[in-house]
Each structure stands twice: as structure tokens, then as C-alpha cells.
Amino acid sequence: MPAPAATSHPHSGGDAVRPLSVLLPGGRLAPGTAASAGGDVPLLLALAADAAREAAGQRYGTAGWAVVGMPDLGPLAAADAGLDLGARMWVDDPGSRWPAVLSALLEAVPVVITGTLPAMPPRVHRRLA
């Protein structure tokens, strides 16, 4: 079962020094990267907040972000990590159409946090890549 993950959109950028930079190759999540925090939700949120700040191109405030398939994640935890609650999309249960939901979110916002989703068929993987 895959762990929750955060994805940085390929069109984000920026080189600001960030606290998590020592953990990441090149000091940041490369645009288009999918990262797993091994079930460590606070670390996952911190990585997502860092990527959202970078995508916004500023030190304070974040770009749009989304969370899908994590109904137990509370908005206060996301806000405490530095994510802007006014810039979020939240899908607790994407149902059987989760590939379409995930695809739409990846097109709409630069950072997407996912919970554990069902196995992805190869054709869906190719479409989302």
C-alpha cells in the first residue's frame, strides 16, 4: 500500500532557502516530482507547504494546492504546516473515478497531496505522467 505523497507541478520554480532544503536533492522538490513521506503526515505537509511557497514565487503565502483521499487530514494541520487554507481544494473520497479527479487536480494546482489510492493501471499511469 503506497504512502501518502505530495507532487510539485512542473511549472513551479524558485530558489529560496528553506528549512527542508537539507533533506532534498538540490535543496528542493524538483518541479514535477512525486515525493513520499513514508506515512509521516507532518513531514508530507511540510514538503507540500514548501513546494506551494516555491510555486507561488514568494516567501510568505502559497500557491493553490489540493488534497485527495485523506479524509482524516484536518485543515488546522495543513495551516500549521504553512499551507494557505484559502488556496486549497479538498476531495475526501474521490470514489471509483479517482484517476479523473487526480488528473483534474494535477491540471488545476501546482501541489497535490494524495492519500492511499487504489493500484493504478499502467494506462492510467501513462496518462497522468
N, C-alpha and C positions, 0 to 999 in steps of 0.2 A: 504494500500500500504506500504510494508516494506521500511524502510530507508536504505540507503547505509550501507555496512558493510565491515569490514576487518576480515580476517581469518589468524590465525597463524598456521603454519604447525606443526603436532605432533612431528616432529623430530628436532625442533629447541630447543635451550637451552641457559643457561647463567643466571647470577645473578647480572649483573652490575646495579648500582644505576642510575635511570633515572628520569627525571623531572615528568613524568606522573605516577610514581610508587605510589604516594599517592592516586590516583584515582582508583587503581586497586586492587582487592583482591590478596593478596600475593605479591603485588608490581609489577606485570607484567601480560600480557596476557598469560594465560597458553597455552602451545602447543596444537593445535587442537581446540582452542576457536574461535567461531564466535562472533564478537562484533559489536554493532550498536552504532553510534554516534547521533542518532535521527535527522539526516539531517544536522548536524554540520560538514560540509566537512573539515574545517581546523582541527578540533579535530580528525576526521576519518583519515586524512593524518598523523597527529602526532602519532596516535596509530599504524598505519601501518609502519611508519618510525622506531618507537621504536621496533616493532616486527621484522622488517627486520634487524636492527642492532643486535638484540639479536640472530637471526638466523645465522648471519654472525660470531658471536662469537667475535666481536671486538667493540671498542667504536666508531670508525670512519669508514665510508663506510657501505654499506648494502648488504645483500644477494639479490638474484633475487626476483622480485615482479611483480605483474600483476594487471591491472585494466580492468574490463569488464563492459560494459553497462553504461559508464559515459562519453559520447561524449563531454560534456561541461567542463570536467576537463582539465585544462591546464597543460602542463609539468612544467611550471615555478612554479605553486602552489605546485606540488609534490616535485620539487627540493628545494623550500623554506622550506618545511616541513622536509627535510633531506633525502628524497629518492634519490637514485643514478639513474639518468636517463639512464645510460649505462647498467643497470641491469634490465630493465623493458620489459614487454610485454604489449601491449595496444590493446584492442579489443573494438572499439566504439560501434558496434552493432552486437551482436552475432547471431541475427536473430532467426529463429524458432528452430535452433539446439543449443540453449544456454545451455541446460544441458550437451551436449557433449563438448562444448567449456569450460564451467566451470570445468568439470571433468578433461580435459586435463591440464588446468592451475593449478588446485589443485595438480596434479601429478608432474608438472614441477617446481614450485616455492614455497617457504615457506610462502609467504604472498600474498593474493589475496584480492583486493578491488573490491566490486561489487556495481553497481548502482541498481536501482529498476528493478527487473526482474519479469516476469510473475509468477503467482502462481505455486508452484512446486507440481506435483502429488506425492502421497505417495511412489510409486515405485522408482521415481527419487530421492526422499529424502533419501530413504534407500540406494540407490546405491552411493550417494555422501557422506553419513555419514561415 
